[in-house]
């Protein structure tokens, strides 16, 4: 669980930075059994995606609240970052495109699916789903009608 512990420490450091410097509240809910299953690369990728999602929400959407969760069920890992940003539309500027490409590349590197969605009550949600299932089985288990950015 060394990698999971490192991820927890990194997330706590990121939370302290944004709470102190930007007044952002960050709730962290990480399932201990899921943390125990992460390898070093998965932990690195998840933190990178978190950092990009938080930076985008705070800098461009004026997010003041962020929730981070990690869950594992039936061999499927799900990492989710939600915020209350005001800018809920998917952006098309260069900085956002670079962060999106980075997040997609990271998710691809761990065999995952990346989904970015506007929340009905406002804000954004970034979800990375990966696990023991193949990409095809994972996409099928989530439903064909759901809008997903698939990494191949």
C-alpha positions in Angstrom: 0.0 0.0 0.0 3.0 2.3 -0.4 1.6 3.8 -3.6 -1.8 4.4 -1.9 -0.1 6.1 1.0 1.9 8.3 -1.3 -1.3 9.3 -3.2 -3.0 10.2 0.1 0.0 12.3 1.2 0.1 14.1 -2.2 -3.7 14.8 -2.1 -3.4 16.2 1.4 -0.6 18.4 0.3 -2.6 19.6 -2.7 -5.6 20.2 -0.4 -3.5 22.3 2.0 -2.1 24.4 -0.8 -5.6 25.2 -2.3 -7.2 25.7 1.1 -4.4 28.1 2.3 -3.9 30.0 -1.0 -7.3 30.0 -2.6 -9.7 29.3 0.2 -10.9 26.2 -1.5 -12.5 23.4 0.6 -11.5 19.9 -0.5 -13.3 16.8 0.8 -11.4 13.6 0.4 -13.1 10.1 0.5 -10.7 7.3 -0.5 -11.7 3.7 0.1 -8.8 2.0 1.9 -9.2 -1.3 0.0 -9.0 0.6 -3.3 -5.9 2.4 -2.2 -4.3 -1.0 -1.4 -4.8 -2.1 -5.0 -3.1 0.9 -6.7 0.3 0.5 -8.3 2.8 3.3 -8.5 1.8 4.3 -12.1 -1.9 4.4 -11.3 -1.3 6.5 -8.2 0.9 8.9 -10.2 -1.7 9.2 -13.0 -4.6 9.8 -10.6 -2.8 12.5 -8.8 -1.9 14.2 -12.1 -5.5 14.1 -13.2 -6.6 15.5 -9.9 -4.1 18.3 -10.1 -5.3 19.3 -13.6 -9.0 19.1 -12.7 -8.6 21.2 -9.6 -6.4 23.8 -11.3 -9.0 24.1 -14.1 -11.9 24.3 -11.7 -10.3 26.9 -9.5 -8.6 29.1 -12.1 -11.3 29.1 -14.8 -14.5 28.2 -12.9 -13.9 29.9 -9.6 -14.6 26.6 -7.8 -14.7 26.9 -4.0 -15.6 23.3 -3.1 -14.0 20.1 -4.5 -14.8 16.5 -3.7 -12.3 13.7 -4.4 -13.3 10.0 -4.2 -11.8 6.6 -5.0 -13.9 3.5 -5.0 -13.4 -0.1 -6.1 -16.3 -2.5 -6.7 -16.3 -5.8 -8.6 -12.7 -5.2 -9.8 -13.5 -1.8 -11.2 -11.7 1.3 -9.8 -13.4 4.7 -10.0 -11.7 8.0 -9.2 -13.9 11.0 -9.3 -13.2 14.8 -8.9 -16.3 17.1 -8.6 -16.3 20.8 -8.1 -18.8 23.7 -7.9 -17.3 25.8 -10.6 -19.3 28.4 -12.4 -17.9 27.6 -15.8 -19.5 24.3 -16.6 -19.2 24.3 -20.3 -16.3 22.3 -21.7 -13.6 24.8 -22.7 -11.9 25.1 -26.0 -8.8 27.2 -25.2 -5.2 25.9 -25.5 -4.6 25.6 -21.7 -7.7 23.4 -21.2 -6.9 21.4 -24.4 -3.4 20.7 -23.0 -4.8 19.6 -19.6 -7.5 17.5 -21.3 -4.9 15.8 -23.5 -2.7 15.1 -20.4 -5.7 13.6 -18.5 -6.7 11.5 -21.5 -3.1 10.3 -21.9 -2.8 9.4 -18.3 -6.1 7.5 -18.3 -5.0 5.6 -21.4 -1.7 4.7 -19.8 -3.5 2.8 -17.0 -6.1 1.3 -19.4 -8.9 3.6 -18.2 -11.8 5.6 -19.5 -12.0 9.3 -18.9 -15.3 11.1 -18.6 -15.8 14.8 -18.1 -19.3 16.1 -17.5 -21.2 19.2 -16.4 -23.2 18.6 -13.2 -27.0 19.4 -13.3 -26.7 21.6 -10.2 -23.5 23.3 -11.6 -19.9 22.4 -11.6 -17.8 19.8 -13.3 -17.1 16.1 -12.7 -14.0 14.3 -13.9 -14.2 10.5 -13.6 -11.5 7.9 -14.4 -12.7 4.3 -14.5 -10.2 1.4 -14.8 -9.7 -2.0 -13.5 -9.5 -5.7 -14.2 -12.0 -5.6 -17.1 -11.0 -5.0 -20.7 -11.8 -1.5 -22.1 -14.6 -3.1 -24.2 -16.1 -4.9 -21.2 -15.8 -1.8 -19.0 -17.6 0.4 -21.6 -20.3 -2.2 -22.0 -20.8 -2.4 -18.2 -21.3 1.4 -18.1 -23.9 1.5 -20.8 -23.5 2.3 -24.5 -25.6 5.4 -24.3 -23.4 7.1 -21.8 -21.0 9.8 -23.2 -17.5 8.6 -22.5 -14.1 9.6 -23.8 -12.6 6.2 -24.5 -8.9 5.5 -24.4 -7.7 2.8 -26.8 
